[in-house]
Every structure is written in C-alpha cells, then in structure tokens.
Amino acid sequence: MDDERAGGAEETLVDWAKPFLQGDSRRMLRIMDTGLGGQYSKKGAQAAAALALQCLHTDPKNRPVMIDVLAKMEQLNSPRDVLKTPDHQGIKSSNHRSKTVISNTNSL
C-alpha cells in the first residue's frame, strides 16, 4: 500500500508503521484496533509488535523463519501460554529457510 505525500514522495505501510512499533508502547497502542476492546493484553500486543519488527528486519538473514512466526502467533493467541512464556524467550533467526507443507488447510 503506497500513499503519495504532499511532496510527491511515496510512503509504504511498513515505513509508516515502524515508528509506532519501536520504543514507547504508548505509540504502539495508538495503531491497535480499539474495536477489539479488552480482547488482548498490553503485553501480548507488545509481543506482537516485537515479532512484526523482527519480520521487518532489513537483513533477510536476521528475520525469523515462518514456522517460528506461526508458533509465536499461536502462543500469543492463547492467554495461558503467554503467561507461561518467559519475557526473555525470543524467536530464533535462521540463515536458511525451511519449507513447511500444510496438509489440511480446511482447519485454518
């Protein structure tokens, strides 16, 4: 999604969102969907923002592999698991990409 600015320059959604995802959690909360009400925790939203930033790393070798992204998103979707996970646990990056075959897409 590109948006032409007053000066004729274009800004991508990634460029627009990055400043909200970095640093101050109050900035990140400004772009969260308020219609979701209390359906997500602040800690979970911050973890999702941190994951998004990892996925946007400029060096592809430092981005997490998709199987790890999926695992983290599933973990964030389960409030019980979020509480069990230590704050220091992160997603590993990989210099290689793994192929994941999803055999049953009807369950998604």
Buried (B, 14 or more C-beta within 10 A) or exposed (E): EEEEEEEEEEEEEEEEBEEBBEEEEEEBBEEBEEEEEEEBEEBBBBBBBBBBEBEEEEEEEEBBBEEBBEEBEEBBEEEEEBEEBEEEEBBEBBEEEEEEEEEEEEEE
